Amino acid sequence: MILKIELENQKFLDIDFDDIVYLTGCNQKNLWKVFRSLYYYFNRTPSLSSNVYGDNNIEISLDDNKVSVKNTDVYFIHDRESIYNQMQYKKGTLLYDNLNSLSDDIEINHIIDELNDDNLKLEIEIQNYLKNYSNNLKVNFGDLNYLDMLKNFLLLNYEEDSLTYPLEFMDTESLLDEFLNFLEFKLKNNGNPTWIVMYNIGNIVSSVDEADFINALKLLMDNYDLKVIFIGNNLVNIPITVTEIGNIVVSAQDFHQLLPVDELFRSVKMRYPNELDIETLEFTECVKRIVSFVGNDEKVHISGKDLVLLKVVNEILNYETSYSLDDHLLTSAETKFLEN
């Protein structure tokens, strides 16, 4: 499928997009435009966007079909607050959908009926008391229902080491884990296509947790209608497989979606200064390390092997490579230090 995202008025980014895509590169301004378009499209803010995107506002389509805002569930993860908000009981959050699903539960409704019976007893008791002071007032407690209980009385905390803390105190990694639990429930119980859009989440969680989160999303993608858009500073710690090389989109002066791994590997080997004697798995790891530098006109500081690969890829995409060979020479003291 082709995902078409309007970045500015009638300026579009076309991405070959099935389930997951990774956007990275030196042009952070363009990466922001991608996230901005997605965020304001799905959050329906034409008053903010009409002067940037034209009279039609933001246009986003899949295979020339407009992506439905109403029938697509989209979750944006770009800071801690965006994860924490999904643990709040308010319309549109994962927790809201999860707890509301119990509204028709037989046992829940039985408990609510018992509470209403107790309310009636309380009503009678207070009425008897008021008779001592009033000849006209009538006490009445309205019947409770499950959704009213959630709306008016629900308080959320979390437990750690047998102590109870406010939910606000939960660390971001644990919040992300809870997010996954509720997301899986939503996917099981809802037929809507679901998108996860991430923007620089490596800034709010560790590299290990970032990789674990993406791997967990991939497992969900195998079983549900889930699509993932990753936008980040680099891909060094991202668990990208060999078959996903073609899912990488580089943001440089322009956007460039990489070729599938076999085609890219063949193209690089043809231009490499000597024989490129590595397996596709090692090649994939090299690509992950260098893609964020593609098209960068500032001097890059990476290993010699990666620098050669970067120069080859830059030549394929018609970019210059700025570097200093002095960066790759070690002093005798540095060499001795490494050897000890």
Secondary structure, 3 states (H helix, E strand, C coil): CEEEEEEECCEEEEEECCCEEEEECCCHHHHHHHHHHHHHHHCCCHHHHHHHHCCCCCCEEECCEECCCCCCEEEEECCHHHHHHHHCCCCCCHHHHHHHHHHHCHHHHHHHHHHHHHHHHHHHHHHHHHCCCCCCCCCCCCCCCHHHHHHHHCCCEEEECCEEEEHHHCCHHHHHHHHHHHHHHHHHHCCCCEEEEEECHHHCCCHHHHHHHHHHHHHHHHHCCEEEEEECCCCCCCCCCHHHHHHEEEECCCEEECCCHHHHHHHHHHHCCCCCCCCHHHHHHHHHHHHHHCCCCCCCCCCHHHHHHHHHHHHHCCCCCCCCHHHHCCCHHHHHHHHC
